Amino acid sequence: MLCEITGYDAMSLQPNAGSQGEYAGLLAIEAYHESRGEGHRNICLIPSSAHGTNPASAQLCNMRVVVVKCDSEGNVDIDDLRAKADECSENLAALMVTYPSTHGVFEEAIQEICDVIHGHGGQVYIDGANLNAMVGVCQPGKFGGDVSHLNLHKTFCIPHGGGGPGVGPIGVGKHLEPFLPGHYTNKESSAVGAVASAAWGSASILPITWMYIKMMGAEGLKDATEVAILNGNYIAKQLSDAYPVLYTGRNDLVAHECIIDLRPIKDGCGVSVDDVAKRLIDYGFHAPTMSFPVSGTLMIEPTESESKAEIDRFINAMLMIRKEIAEVESGTVSVEDNVLSNAPHTAEVLTADEWEKPYSRTQAAYPLPALKTSKYWAPVGRVDNAYGDKNLQCSCLPISSYE
C-alpha cells in the first residue's frame, strides 16, 4: 500500500524514525554508488530550507554537505543548484530536498531539480516529512525521487510527539532495492546492515497505519491531503492582514503549512516570537514550531486532523494577541511589563493578594470569552530558555535521601 501511495518499487519498514529513515536512505545511495565503482561520490547537496536532520544524516554517512541557496519566494535557487552540481559533478552523491518545502510552498521546479541531479549521476532523496500534502495527489517516486522516508507517525495516523512511537520506513526505486536495510534474522543478504535492532522496526504499531489506510481508502486519503492544504491556506488567509506570511507560491497560496513572520514586530516594538509563543499558552495552545526554518517566525502546520472550530479558536487567539501587541506598539503599555512579556500566567500569580501589573487579571487569564468555560492553566510561569539549556539542574531527590 505504501508503494502504491508513493510510486516507489520497494519499501523497508525497519527505520524507527524519519531521521533514521534518512540515514537508511543515504546508506542505500552510498551502497548503490559503491556497486557501480563510484564509491568516491561523497557530496550531498542540501537546500537551506531543509530540515536540520538532513545535514545531520549526511554527516553520519560521512558525506560532505554543500548548501544550496533558496530564492526570495522560498524555492530552491535553480541557478545556484546548477552551479553547485556542476562544481562537484564527479563527486556528487545525492540531493536531499523536502517537498513541499519546509518554507511551506510546493517547489514548482521539482522535476527540473531532480533532472539536474540525475544529469550529474547523483541520486535524489525526497524528504517525506510533508507527505500529508502529497498522498493521493502526487507520488515522489514518479516525479524524480529515488528514495524517500515516510513519517507513519505523522501522515499515517500513528501518534506523533513526545519522543515516539515513530516509524520512518523508506521507499526506493527498483535500482536501490538491493540496498535496503538488512538484518541477521533475514536470510536474504543485503549490502547494507541493519539500522534498527528489529528487522521490521516497530512492528507492534504498524497495524495502526495498515488499518488507517484500509479504512480511509484512496478517496479518503486524497480528501485528507486536500483538507491539510485547505487548512494551511485558511490560516494563512485569516492571519495575513495581521501578520506577514513569509512565503507563498503561485496565486498567493501556501502548501499545508505557513510561516508567520514576527521579525518586523520585534524590530518595531520589541515583542518577540518567544513572547507570542508564551502568551499562546494562556489561550490554551502549545505554540507552533518556533524559529524554524526561519529565526523569529512561527511555522503553523494544522494538517488534516484539526476541526474548523479548533482552527478558528487558534486564529482568534492569534488575532487577539495582535491587538495586545498593538498596545505595546502604541506605547499604552511598556515593552518590559505587559501581558505578553509576563506570559504565561499561573493560577498562583493570578490569585495572589497583590497585583501590580499594568493590565487586569481578567485580561491576563480570560482575553477571550470562550476561555471562561474552557481554560488551560499553565503550571509554571516564564522560564529563561537559554539559561535552562546551558545550566541543567536535576530535580531528582539527592542520593543522600535514599540512605
The 8 nearest C-alpha neighbors of each residue, nearest first, counted from 0:
[[1, 3, 2, 4, 212, 209, 5, 213],
 [0, 2, 4, 3, 5, 10, 170, 7],
 [3, 1, 7, 5, 0, 4, 6, 8],
 [4, 2, 0, 1, 6, 5, 7, 8],
 [3, 5, 1, 2, 6, 0, 134, 138],
 [6, 4, 138, 2, 7, 3, 140, 139],
 [5, 7, 140, 138, 3, 2, 141, 4],
 [6, 8, 140, 2, 172, 171, 5, 170],
 [9, 7, 172, 173, 2, 171, 6, 10],
 [10, 8, 171, 170, 7, 176, 2, 172],
 [9, 11, 170, 169, 171, 12, 2, 168],
 [12, 10, 168, 169, 13, 179, 170, 9],
 [11, 13, 168, 199, 200, 14, 10, 169],
 [12, 14, 200, 199, 11, 198, 168, 15],
 [15, 13, 20, 167, 168, 19, 16, 200],
 [16, 14, 166, 167, 165, 200, 19, 201],
 [17, 15, 167, 166, 165, 19, 18, 14],
 [16, 18, 167, 20, 19, 150, 148, 21],
 [17, 19, 21, 20, 16, 52, 22, 56],
 [20, 18, 22, 16, 21, 17, 14, 23],
 [21, 19, 17, 23, 167, 148, 14, 18],
 [22, 20, 18, 24, 19, 23, 25, 56],
 [21, 23, 19, 25, 56, 20, 24, 26],
 [24, 22, 20, 26, 21, 25, 19, 27],
 [25, 23, 21, 27, 26, 22, 20, 146],
 [24, 26, 28, 22, 27, 23, 29, 21],
 [27, 25, 29, 23, 28, 24, 30, 22],
 [28, 26, 178, 24, 30, 25, 29, 179],
 [27, 29, 25, 31, 26, 30, 32, 24],
 [30, 28, 26, 32, 31, 27, 25, 33],
 [29, 31, 33, 27, 28, 32, 26, 34],
 [32, 30, 28, 34, 33, 29, 27, 175],
 [31, 33, 37, 35, 29, 38, 34, 30],
 [34, 32, 38, 30, 36, 37, 35, 31],
 [35, 33, 31, 32, 36, 30, 37, 38],
 [36, 34, 32, 33, 37, 31, 38, 30],
 [35, 37, 33, 34, 38, 32, 39, 31],
 [38, 36, 32, 33, 39, 35, 40, 34],
 [37, 39, 33, 32, 40, 36, 29, 41],
 [38, 40, 37, 41, 90, 33, 32, 36],
 [41, 39, 90, 92, 91, 38, 37, 42],
 [40, 42, 62, 92, 90, 39, 63, 91],
 [43, 41, 63, 91, 92, 62, 90, 64],
 [42, 44, 93, 64, 94, 92, 63, 65],
 [43, 45, 94, 65, 66, 64, 93, 95],
 [44, 46, 66, 95, 67, 94, 65, 43],
 [47, 45, 67, 48, 66, 49, 68, 75],
 [46, 48, 49, 68, 67, 66, 69, 45],
 [49, 47, 46, 101, 292, 102, 50, 100],
 [50, 48, 47, 46, 51, 97, 101, 53],
 [49, 51, 52, 53, 48, 101, 292, 97],
 [52, 50, 53, 54, 49, 55, 292, 48],
 [51, 53, 55, 50, 54, 56, 18, 21],
 [54, 52, 56, 51, 55, 50, 57, 49],
 [55, 53, 57, 56, 52, 58, 51, 64],
 [54, 56, 52, 58, 53, 57, 59, 51],
 [57, 55, 59, 53, 22, 58, 54, 52],
 [58, 56, 54, 60, 62, 59, 55, 53],
 [57, 59, 61, 55, 60, 62, 56, 54],
 [60, 58, 56, 61, 57, 55, 62, 22],
 [59, 61, 57, 58, 62, 56, 26, 25],
 [62, 60, 58, 59, 57, 63, 41, 56],
 [63, 61, 41, 57, 58, 42, 60, 43],
 [62, 64, 42, 43, 41, 65, 61, 58],
 [63, 65, 43, 44, 42, 62, 66, 54],
 [64, 66, 44, 43, 45, 63, 67, 42],
 [65, 67, 45, 46, 44, 47, 64, 68],
 [68, 66, 46, 45, 80, 47, 79, 44],
 [67, 69, 76, 47, 46, 75, 79, 66],
 [70, 68, 75, 76, 74, 73, 47, 46],
 [69, 71, 76, 73, 72, 74, 75, 68],
 [72, 70, 73, 69, 74, 246, 76, 245],
 [73, 71, 70, 246, 74, 247, 248, 69],
 [72, 74, 70, 71, 69, 102, 246, 75],
 [75, 73, 69, 70, 72, 106, 76, 104],
 [74, 76, 69, 77, 70, 68, 46, 73],
 [75, 77, 69, 70, 79, 68, 78, 80],
 [76, 78, 80, 79, 75, 81, 112, 108],
 [79, 77, 81, 80, 76, 82, 83, 75],
 [78, 80, 82, 76, 81, 77, 83, 67],
 [81, 79, 77, 83, 78, 82, 67, 84],
 [82, 80, 84, 78, 79, 83, 85, 77],
 [81, 83, 79, 85, 80, 84, 86, 78],
 [84, 82, 86, 80, 85, 81, 79, 87],
 [85, 83, 81, 88, 86, 87, 82, 80],
 [86, 84, 88, 82, 83, 87, 81, 119],
 [85, 87, 83, 84, 88, 82, 89, 81],
 [86, 88, 84, 90, 85, 91, 89, 83],
 [89, 87, 85, 91, 119, 84, 90, 86],
 [90, 88, 87, 91, 40, 119, 120, 39],
 [89, 91, 40, 87, 88, 41, 42, 92],
 [90, 92, 42, 88, 40, 121, 87, 89],
 [93, 91, 40, 121, 42, 41, 43, 90],
 [94, 92, 122, 43, 121, 123, 91, 44],
 [93, 95, 44, 123, 43, 124, 45, 96],
 [94, 96, 124, 45, 125, 123, 44, 93],
 [95, 97, 125, 126, 94, 124, 45, 98],
 [98, 96, 126, 100, 125, 99, 49, 101],
 [99, 97, 100, 105, 96, 129, 106, 125],
 [98, 100, 105, 104, 97, 106, 129, 103],
 [99, 101, 98, 97, 102, 103, 104, 105],
 [100, 102, 103, 48, 49, 97, 99, 292],
 [103, 101, 100, 73, 104, 48, 246, 258],
 [102, 104, 256, 101, 254, 257, 100, 253],
 [105, 103, 254, 253, 100, 99, 248, 102],
 [104, 106, 99, 107, 254, 100, 98, 103],
 [105, 107, 109, 108, 74, 99, 104, 98],
 [108, 106, 109, 105, 110, 74, 248, 104],
 [107, 109, 111, 106, 110, 112, 77, 75],
 [108, 110, 112, 106, 111, 107, 113, 142],
 [111, 109, 113, 112, 108, 142, 143, 114],
 [110, 112, 114, 108, 113, 109, 115, 77],
 [111, 113, 109, 115, 110, 114, 108, 116],
 [112, 114, 110, 116, 143, 111, 115, 117],
 [115, 113, 111, 117, 116, 112, 118, 110],
 [116, 114, 118, 112, 113, 117, 111, 119],
 [117, 115, 121, 113, 118, 119, 114, 120],
 [118, 116, 120, 114, 121, 119, 115, 113],
 [117, 119, 115, 116, 120, 114, 121, 113],
 [118, 120, 117, 116, 88, 121, 115, 84],
 [121, 119, 117, 118, 116, 122, 91, 92],
 [122, 120, 92, 93, 117, 116, 91, 119],
 [121, 123, 93, 145, 117, 92, 94, 124],
 [124, 122, 94, 144, 145, 93, 125, 95],
 [123, 125, 95, 146, 147, 94, 144, 145],
 [126, 124, 147, 96, 97, 144, 95, 127],
 [125, 127, 97, 147, 128, 96, 148, 124],
 [126, 128, 149, 130, 148, 129, 147, 125],
 [127, 129, 126, 130, 150, 149, 17, 97],
 [130, 128, 127, 131, 132, 99, 98, 97],
 [129, 131, 133, 127, 132, 128, 134, 154],
 [130, 132, 154, 129, 133, 224, 134, 227],
 [131, 133, 224, 130, 129, 255, 134, 228],
 [134, 132, 130, 136, 137, 131, 135, 224],
 [135, 133, 136, 131, 221, 224, 130, 132],
 [134, 136, 221, 137, 133, 220, 4, 217],
 [137, 135, 133, 134, 221, 138, 224, 132],
 [138, 136, 133, 135, 134, 139, 5, 141],
 [137, 139, 5, 6, 141, 140, 142, 4],
 [140, 138, 144, 141, 142, 5, 143, 6],
 [139, 141, 6, 7, 144, 138, 5, 142],
 [140, 142, 139, 138, 6, 143, 144, 7],
 [143, 141, 139, 110, 140, 144, 138, 109],
 [144, 142, 113, 141, 110, 140, 139, 145],
 [143, 145, 140, 123, 139, 146, 125, 124],
 [146, 144, 123, 172, 171, 124, 122, 140],
 [145, 147, 171, 124, 170, 144, 24, 125],
 [148, 146, 125, 169, 170, 126, 124, 127],
 [147, 149, 169, 127, 20, 168, 167, 126],
 [150, 148, 127, 167, 168, 151, 169, 128],
 [149, 151, 167, 152, 153, 17, 154, 128],
 [152, 150, 155, 153, 166, 154, 149, 157],
 [153, 151, 157, 159, 150, 165, 158, 156],
 [154, 152, 150, 151, 155, 159, 156, 157],
 [153, 155, 131, 151, 150, 156, 152, 130],
 [154, 156, 151, 208, 153, 157, 152, 211],
 [155, 157, 152, 154, 208, 153, 158, 151],
 [156, 158, 152, 151, 155, 207, 159, 208],
 [159, 157, 152, 156, 160, 164, 153, 163],
 [160, 158, 152, 153, 157, 163, 164, 165],
 [161, 159, 162, 163, 158, 164, 152, 165],
 [160, 162, 163, 159, 164, 158, 165, 152],
 [161, 163, 160, 164, 165, 159, 16, 158],
 [164, 162, 165, 161, 160, 159, 158, 152],
 [163, 165, 162, 158, 166, 159, 152, 157],
 [164, 166, 163, 16, 152, 15, 167, 151],
 [165, 167, 15, 16, 151, 152, 150, 168],
 [166, 168, 16, 17, 150, 20, 14, 149],
 [169, 167, 12, 14, 11, 148, 149, 20],
 [168, 170, 148, 147, 11, 10, 20, 149],
 [169, 171, 10, 147, 146, 7, 9, 148],
 [172, 170, 146, 7, 9, 145, 175, 8],
 [171, 173, 8, 7, 145, 174, 175, 176],
 [172, 174, 176, 8, 175, 171, 9, 7],
 [173, 175, 172, 176, 177, 171, 31, 145],
 [174, 176, 178, 173, 172, 177, 171, 27],
 [175, 177, 173, 178, 179, 174, 9, 171],
 [178, 176, 175, 179, 189, 190, 174, 173],
 [177, 179, 27, 176, 175, 190, 191, 189],
 [178, 180, 176, 177, 27, 181, 11, 191],
 [181, 179, 193, 191, 192, 178, 194, 23],
 [180, 182, 192, 193, 189, 191, 179, 188],
 [183, 181, 193, 185, 184, 198, 192, 180],
 [182, 184, 185, 181, 186, 193, 198, 192],
 [185, 183, 182, 186, 198, 181, 197, 187],
 [186, 184, 182, 183, 187, 181, 188, 198],
 [185, 187, 188, 184, 183, 182, 181, 189],
 [188, 186, 185, 189, 181, 182, 184, 183],
 [189, 187, 186, 181, 190, 185, 182, 177],
 [190, 188, 181, 191, 178, 177, 187, 192],
 [189, 191, 178, 30, 192, 188, 177, 181],
 [192, 190, 189, 180, 178, 181, 179, 193],
 [193, 191, 181, 180, 182, 194, 190, 189],
 [192, 194, 181, 182, 180, 195, 191, 196],
 [193, 195, 14, 180, 192, 23, 196, 13],
 [196, 194, 197, 193, 14, 13, 200, 198],
 [195, 197, 198, 194, 193, 200, 182, 13],
 [198, 196, 200, 195, 199, 13, 201, 182],
 [199, 197, 182, 13, 200, 196, 195, 184],
 [200, 198, 13, 12, 197, 202, 201, 11],
 [199, 201, 13, 197, 202, 15, 14, 198],
 [200, 202, 203, 204, 15, 199, 166, 205],
 [201, 203, 205, 200, 204, 199, 206, 12],
 [202, 204, 201, 205, 206, 200, 207, 199],
 [205, 203, 206, 202, 207, 201, 157, 208],
 [204, 206, 202, 207, 208, 203, 209, 201],
 [207, 205, 209, 208, 204, 210, 203, 202],
 [208, 206, 205, 210, 209, 204, 211, 157],
 [207, 209, 211, 155, 206, 210, 205, 156],
 [208, 210, 206, 212, 207, 211, 213, 205],
 [211, 209, 213, 207, 208, 212, 214, 206],
 [210, 212, 208, 214, 213, 209, 215, 207],
 [211, 213, 215, 210, 209, 214, 216, 208],
 [214, 212, 210, 216, 211, 215, 209, 208],
 [215, 213, 211, 212, 216, 210, 219, 209],
 [216, 214, 219, 212, 213, 220, 211, 217],
 [215, 217, 219, 213, 218, 214, 212, 220],
 [216, 218, 220, 219, 221, 215, 135, 212],
 [219, 217, 221, 220, 216, 222, 215, 135],
 [218, 220, 215, 222, 216, 221, 217, 223],
 [219, 221, 223, 217, 222, 218, 215, 216],
 [220, 222, 135, 224, 218, 223, 219, 134],
 [221, 223, 219, 225, 220, 224, 226, 218],
 [224, 222, 220, 226, 221, 225, 303, 227],
 [225, 223, 132, 221, 227, 222, 226, 131],
 [224, 226, 222, 228, 227, 223, 229, 221],
 [225, 227, 229, 223, 303, 228, 224, 230],
 [228, 226, 303, 302, 224, 230, 255, 225],
 [227, 229, 255, 225, 231, 226, 254, 230],
 [228, 230, 226, 232, 227, 231, 233, 225],
 [231, 229, 233, 227, 232, 228, 226, 234],
 [232, 230, 255, 256, 228, 234, 229, 233],
 [231, 233, 235, 229, 234, 230, 253, 236],
 [234, 232, 230, 236, 235, 231, 229, 237],
 [233, 235, 237, 232, 231, 236, 238, 230],
 [236, 234, 232, 238, 233, 237, 239, 257],
 [237, 235, 239, 233, 234, 238, 232, 240],
 [236, 238, 234, 235, 239, 233, 314, 240],
 [237, 239, 241, 235, 236, 240, 242, 234],
 [238, 240, 242, 236, 241, 243, 235, 237],
 [241, 239, 238, 242, 243, 237, 236, 244],
 [242, 240, 238, 239, 321, 318, 243, 237],
 [241, 243, 239, 240, 238, 259, 244, 260],
 [242, 244, 260, 239, 259, 245, 241, 240],
 [245, 243, 259, 258, 246, 239, 260, 242],
 [244, 246, 258, 260, 243, 259, 247, 257],
 [247, 245, 72, 244, 73, 102, 258, 248],
 [248, 246, 253, 251, 252, 104, 72, 249],
 [249, 247, 252, 251, 104, 253, 250, 246],
 [248, 250, 251, 252, 247, 253, 107, 104],
 [251, 249, 252, 248, 247, 253, 232, 104],
 [250, 252, 247, 249, 248, 253, 246, 236],
 [253, 251, 248, 247, 250, 249, 232, 254],
 [254, 252, 247, 104, 103, 248, 232, 257],
 [253, 255, 104, 103, 228, 256, 105, 231],
 [256, 254, 228, 231, 227, 132, 300, 302],
 [257, 255, 300, 231, 103, 299, 254, 253],
 [256, 258, 103, 299, 298, 235, 231, 253],
 [257, 259, 298, 245, 297, 244, 299, 260],
 [260, 258, 244, 297, 296, 243, 245, 242],
 [259, 261, 296, 243, 262, 245, 244, 258],
 [262, 260, 264, 296, 263, 295, 272, 259],
 [261, 263, 265, 264, 295, 260, 266, 296],
 [264, 262, 266, 265, 261, 267, 260, 268],
 [263, 265, 267, 261, 262, 266, 268, 270],
 [266, 264, 269, 270, 262, 271, 263, 267],
 [267, 265, 263, 264, 269, 268, 262, 270],
 [266, 268, 264, 265, 263, 269, 328, 270],
 [269, 267, 328, 265, 270, 266, 264, 327],
 [268, 270, 265, 266, 271, 267, 334, 264],
 [271, 269, 265, 268, 274, 264, 334, 324],
 [272, 270, 265, 274, 273, 269, 275, 261],
 [271, 273, 275, 274, 295, 261, 276, 296],
 [274, 272, 276, 271, 275, 277, 289, 270],
 [275, 273, 271, 277, 339, 272, 276, 340],
 [274, 276, 278, 272, 273, 277, 279, 339],
 [275, 277, 273, 286, 279, 274, 278, 272],
 [278, 276, 274, 279, 342, 343, 275, 280],
 [277, 279, 342, 275, 280, 281, 276, 339],
 [278, 280, 282, 284, 276, 281, 277, 286],
 [279, 281, 284, 283, 278, 282, 277, 285],
 [282, 280, 279, 278, 283, 343, 364, 344],
 [283, 281, 279, 280, 284, 316, 278, 370],
 [282, 284, 280, 375, 281, 279, 374, 285],
 [285, 283, 280, 279, 282, 286, 281, 313],
 [284, 286, 280, 287, 279, 283, 276, 277],
 [285, 287, 276, 284, 279, 288, 280, 289],
 [288, 286, 299, 298, 289, 297, 285, 300],
 [287, 289, 298, 297, 291, 286, 299, 290],
 [288, 290, 297, 291, 296, 287, 298, 295],
 [291, 289, 294, 296, 295, 293, 297, 292],
 [292, 290, 293, 289, 294, 288, 298, 296],
 [291, 293, 290, 48, 294, 101, 102, 50],
 [294, 292, 291, 290, 296, 295, 297, 258],
 [295, 293, 290, 296, 291, 292, 289, 262],
 [294, 296, 290, 262, 272, 261, 293, 260],
 [297, 295, 260, 290, 261, 259, 294, 293],
 [296, 298, 289, 259, 258, 288, 287, 290],
 [299, 297, 258, 288, 257, 287, 259, 289],
 [298, 300, 257, 287, 256, 297, 258, 301],
 [299, 301, 256, 302, 255, 231, 298, 257],
 [300, 302, 305, 231, 230, 299, 303, 227],
 [303, 301, 227, 300, 304, 255, 230, 305],
 [304, 302, 227, 226, 223, 305, 301, 224],
 [303, 305, 302, 306, 301, 227, 223, 226],
 [306, 304, 303, 301, 309, 310, 307, 302],
 [307, 305, 309, 308, 310, 304, 303, 311],
 [306, 308, 310, 309, 311, 305, 230, 312],
 [309, 307, 311, 306, 310, 312, 305, 313],
 [308, 310, 312, 306, 311, 307, 305, 313],
 [309, 311, 307, 313, 312, 308, 314, 306],
 [310, 312, 314, 308, 313, 309, 307, 315],
 [313, 311, 309, 315, 310, 314, 308, 316],
 [312, 314, 316, 310, 311, 315, 317, 309],
 [313, 315, 311, 317, 316, 312, 318, 310],
 [316, 314, 318, 312, 313, 317, 311, 319],
 [315, 317, 313, 319, 314, 318, 320, 312],
 [316, 318, 320, 314, 319, 315, 321, 313],
 [319, 317, 321, 315, 320, 316, 314, 322],
 [320, 318, 322, 316, 321, 317, 315, 323],
 [321, 319, 323, 317, 322, 318, 316, 324],
 [320, 322, 324, 318, 319, 323, 317, 325],
 [323, 321, 325, 319, 320, 324, 318, 326],
 [322, 324, 320, 326, 325, 321, 319, 327],
 [323, 325, 321, 327, 322, 326, 320, 328],
 [324, 326, 328, 322, 327, 323, 329, 321],
 [327, 325, 331, 329, 323, 324, 328, 332],
 [326, 328, 330, 332, 324, 325, 329, 334],
 [327, 329, 325, 268, 326, 330, 324, 267],
 [330, 328, 326, 327, 331, 325, 332, 324],
 [329, 331, 327, 332, 328, 333, 326, 334],
 [332, 330, 326, 329, 327, 333, 328, 325],
 [333, 331, 327, 330, 326, 337, 334, 357],
 [334, 332, 335, 336, 327, 330, 337, 331],
 [333, 335, 336, 327, 269, 337, 332, 270],
 [334, 336, 333, 337, 340, 332, 341, 269],
 [337, 335, 333, 334, 340, 341, 338, 332],
 [338, 336, 340, 339, 341, 332, 333, 334],
 [337, 339, 341, 340, 342, 363, 358, 336],
 [340, 338, 342, 274, 337, 341, 278, 275],
 [339, 341, 337, 274, 342, 338, 336, 335],
 [342, 340, 339, 338, 337, 343, 336, 381],
 [343, 341, 278, 344, 339, 277, 340, 338],
 [342, 344, 380, 277, 281, 278, 280, 381],
 [345, 343, 342, 380, 348, 281, 377, 346],
 [344, 346, 347, 377, 348, 380, 379, 378],
 [347, 345, 349, 348, 350, 376, 344, 377],
 [348, 346, 345, 350, 349, 351, 344, 378],
 [349, 347, 345, 351, 346, 350, 344, 354],
 [348, 350, 346, 347, 351, 360, 345, 344],
 [351, 349, 347, 348, 346, 352, 353, 360],
 [350, 352, 348, 353, 349, 347, 354, 346],
 [353, 351, 350, 354, 349, 348, 347, 355],
 [352, 354, 351, 355, 350, 348, 349, 356],
 [355, 353, 356, 352, 351, 349, 360, 348],
 [354, 356, 353, 357, 358, 359, 360, 352],
 [355, 357, 358, 354, 359, 336, 337, 338],
 [358, 356, 355, 337, 359, 332, 336, 338],
 [359, 357, 356, 362, 360, 338, 337, 363],
 [360, 358, 361, 362, 363, 357, 356, 354],
 [359, 361, 363, 362, 364, 349, 358, 354],
 [360, 362, 365, 359, 364, 363, 366, 358],
 [361, 363, 366, 359, 360, 365, 364, 358],
 [362, 364, 360, 361, 365, 338, 366, 359],
 [363, 365, 361, 362, 360, 366, 281, 344],
 [364, 366, 361, 367, 362, 370, 363, 371],
 [365, 367, 362, 364, 363, 368, 361, 370],
 [366, 368, 365, 369, 370, 316, 371, 319],
 [369, 367, 370, 371, 365, 366, 372, 373],
 [370, 368, 371, 367, 372, 373, 365, 374],
 [369, 371, 373, 374, 368, 372, 365, 367],
 [372, 370, 369, 373, 368, 365, 374, 367],
 [371, 373, 370, 369, 374, 368, 365, 375],
 [374, 372, 370, 371, 369, 375, 283, 368],
 [373, 375, 370, 371, 376, 372, 283, 282],
 [376, 374, 283, 377, 373, 281, 282, 280],
 [377, 375, 345, 378, 374, 346, 281, 283],
 [376, 378, 345, 379, 375, 343, 344, 280],
 [379, 377, 345, 376, 380, 346, 344, 347],
 [380, 378, 377, 345, 381, 343, 344, 382],
 [379, 381, 343, 344, 345, 382, 342, 377],
 [382, 380, 343, 342, 383, 341, 379, 277],
 [381, 383, 384, 380, 387, 379, 386, 385],
 [382, 384, 386, 385, 387, 381, 388, 380],
 [383, 385, 387, 386, 382, 388, 389, 381],
 [384, 386, 388, 387, 383, 389, 390, 382],
 [387, 385, 389, 383, 388, 384, 390, 382],
 [386, 388, 390, 384, 385, 389, 391, 383],
 [387, 389, 385, 386, 390, 384, 391, 383],
 [388, 390, 386, 387, 391, 385, 384, 392],
 [391, 389, 387, 388, 386, 392, 385, 393],
 [390, 392, 387, 389, 388, 393, 386, 394],
 [393, 391, 390, 394, 387, 395, 388, 389],
 [392, 394, 395, 391, 396, 397, 390, 387],
 [393, 395, 392, 396, 397, 391, 398, 390],
 [396, 394, 393, 397, 398, 392, 400, 399],
 [395, 397, 398, 400, 394, 399, 401, 393],
 [398, 396, 399, 400, 395, 401, 394, 393],
 [397, 399, 400, 401, 396, 402, 395, 393],
 [400, 398, 397, 402, 401, 396, 395, 394],
 [401, 399, 398, 402, 397, 396, 395, 394],
 [400, 402, 399, 398, 397, 396, 395, 394],
 [401, 399, 400, 398, 397, 396, 395, 394]]
